[in-house]
Amino acid sequence: MPYVAGPRYVGKPVFVLTSRRTHSAAELCAYDLKNTHRATIIGERTAGDANSSTGEIALGYSFSALIPNGQTRSPITHTNWEGLGVEPDVVTSVGDALVAAYKLALTDAKPNVESNELTKERQFALHDPQAALAEEIAGFPKPPSK
């Protein structure tokens, strides 16, 4: 786009985590980002729901239907992901997708600042990404309980 309302996110890695429960518009996002080489898709193949609908149709007696009446077609692939799903670049289980993305991010990152402490931290994270992620998550403030 010639104009965006904020800073551009260019030249930085993007990772999209997917599973067989990734459907519809989320699949469109993963499909487009993969085919334009703007993101690395990590996880499981998506559901394969490429048909769109303009909305629910009331049938009466508390019944409704969502009937597909549109079809997405990529200008790059000239097809879509209907019935096939979006194949990840890195195939892994849902439970391992975040760690796989984290390891890729650590490996591909080009640090702006170098220091012995940061180098040790990165080596620790690459050696045991699960523990490093647990430390990162523990450092975030907990959401208020309802």
N, C-alpha and C positions, 0 to 999 in steps of 0.2 A: 504494500500500500504506500502511496506517496506521503501519507500523513498518518501518524498514530498519536494518540493522546497520552504520551509518556515516553520513557526511554525505550529504545529498540533492544531486543534481546537477540543479538546477532553474533555469530562466531562462538557461541557457548553451547555445550552439549545439553540435549534435552532427552530425557528418558521417560517412556510411557509404559506403565505396568498394566498388563492385560491378563484376563482369565477367560474361561469358557462362559462366565457370567457377564462379560463385557458385551453389551448389546447396542444396536441402533446408532444413535448420534455419537456415542463414545467410540464405536467402531469406525464411524466416518472420520473422526478426528485421528485415530490411530492409522487408518488406511491412508489418509491424505499426508500425514506427517511422514509415514514410512516411504511413500512413493515420491515425495518431493525431497527425500533424504535430509529432512530437518530434525528427525528424532530417531532414537534407537528404541525399538519395541522389545520389551522383555516380559516373559511369562508364558502363558498358555495361548493357544489359538482361540480367537474370539468366537462368539456364537454363530455368526453368519446371517445376521438379520439386516439386509440392506434395503428392503422395501420400506417406503415411507407412507404416511397416511395424513390426511388433513384433520383427523380427529375422530372422536368417538361418535357413533350414531346411536341415538336412542331408539330402541325397538319397542318400548312400552312394557308394562308389567314388571318394571325394575330390571329389564334386560337391556344390554347395550352391546355393540360390536365395534371392533376396530378393524376396518377392512383396508388393506394396503391399496393405494391408488396412485402410487408414484414409484419411480425407480431411479436410484442414483447411478450415474455413469461418470467415471473418471476421465478427464481429458488426456490423462497420461497413459493409463492402461486400457482405456476404451471398454472397461468392464467394471464390475464391482465385486463385493465379497459375499454376495448372497449364496447361502448354502455352504460356503467354504470357510468363512471367517477370515480374519487377518492373521497371517502366519508371523509370529514374532521373529525378530532378528536373532534373539537369544532365547532359546526354548528352555524353560525351567518351570518348576512347580510354583503355584501361587505362594506357598510358604517361603520359597527361596528367591522370589523375584526381587524383593527390596534389597537383599544382601548382594545379589548379582549386579543390580544397578549401582549400588554403592561402590562395589569393587571396580566396576568399569569407570565410574566417575573419578575415583582415586587414581586409577591407572592413567586415564586420559587427561587429567587436570594439569594445567601448566601454572604452577604457583606464581603469584605476583611478588611474594616475599619469601626469601630463603633464610632459614635459621636452623641451628642444631635441634632446637626444641620442636619446630614444625616437622623437620625430617623424621625425628623419632616418632612423633605422633602419627605421621603418615605410614611409617613402617609398621607400627603397632596395628593400625587400622587395616592395612593390607594383610597382615599376619592373622588377625582375628577380627574380621569385620563385624561379626555378630556382637562381640563385646564392645567394640567401638561404637556401633549403632546404639546399643543399650545405654552407653554413657551419654551419647548425644541426646537421646530421648529423655533420659533422666534429668538433663539440664534444662529442659523446657518447663515452663510453669504449667501446672496441672489446671485443666478447665474447671470452672466452678461446678459443684455438684447440684443437681436439681432437687 
